[in-house]
Amino acid sequence: MAHSGVKGKLMRDLIALQQKIAPELIELLERRYTILRHVSHSQPVGRRMLANILKLGERIVRSELDFLKAQGLLEGEPSGVTLTDEGENLISQLADFIKYLKGIHEIEINLREQFRLGSVIVVPGNSDEDELVKKEMGRAAARYLVEIMGDRSVIAVTGGTTVNEVADAVPVSFVPHNVLVVPARGGLGENVEMQANTIAARIAKKLMAQYRLLHVPDNIVEDAVKSLEKDPHIREITRTIKSADILLHGIGNAEELSISRGDTLEGTCRLIESGAVGEAFGHYFARDGTIVRTIHSLGIRLNDLKNIKHVIGVAGGKKKADAIMSVVSNGYETVLITDEAAAKLMLKNKL
């Protein structure tokens, strides 16, 4: 820990010197790092597509690609550029430096302390503006998941676009894992690919693990829930889901989730007027973590979180800052994986 502190101070001192003496080098470093990251996710990728993604002129992008090729970090193919092994290694080596450069380590510490979280991982950028940032959150969450899962772990996952990126980023295993992957809840009306059942099955197949599915809608009337709970098969899978030691979940914007669940315009307006800003595991939360509304559904609920060792929330973007704050303020989250834009706004709004 002491060594880590010394390393951090040396890194901050070096960055401070660079900002005073050659601030343009820092800007150049960030640009080239961003190009390498985009190539890593989209390879092979052409110059024109990179220019559009990065919102840079083609001449600038061509110049940067030529430089990175000359350094042995990229290689050209007819279909576009790809990373070399050296380029892949450099991205990993630069990641920590970039986080110090942007003050992200301090942001992680402040978020952890302000919201009493066990661990916080912040990815540079704003996922509202750059789809790559959401993929980076997915990668970070996938790495964390693989690190913490143990023999006989039960992993519950929700649906949504961000958790889908986690599934994309889970590395393919060639050795079976003795874990069980389950959906944390029933399905919403979103694309089948984004539903918890589909995501749970994809993660399990990548890990060469077992999975169980819950074929029940997420938003059903209370009488239907009580009736389904009497079914032996449903009761068994629900019991298995609630035994999870790892929960990986996304965080929804209250208004968007209300609309996707088929609420009337009047119902959505009432929900927002009541102070709801975020949603997770069937609960709508106000900014301070207070539950505003609960929907009737099967699967993991707020009361179950106290029995789950690892509760991992994954969400980002400025638009979701209040939603994330509302969920992590409930006191049950242990890990938050988010992006720089959401993290900064959360800290600002917390003051």
PyMOL commands that set and color helices and strands:
alter all, ss='L'
color gray80, all
select helices_A, chain A and resi 2-21+23-42+47-54+58-70+85-101+104-114+131-148+161-169+192-194+196-207+222-229+232-242+254-260+265-273+302-307+318-328+340-350
alter helices_A, ss='H'
color red, helices_A
select strands_A, chain A and resi 74-77+80-83+119-123+154-157+180-183+210-211+246-250+252-253+276-280+283-286+291-294+310-314+335-339
alter strands_A, ss='S'
color yellow, strands_A
deselect
rebuild
show_as cartoon
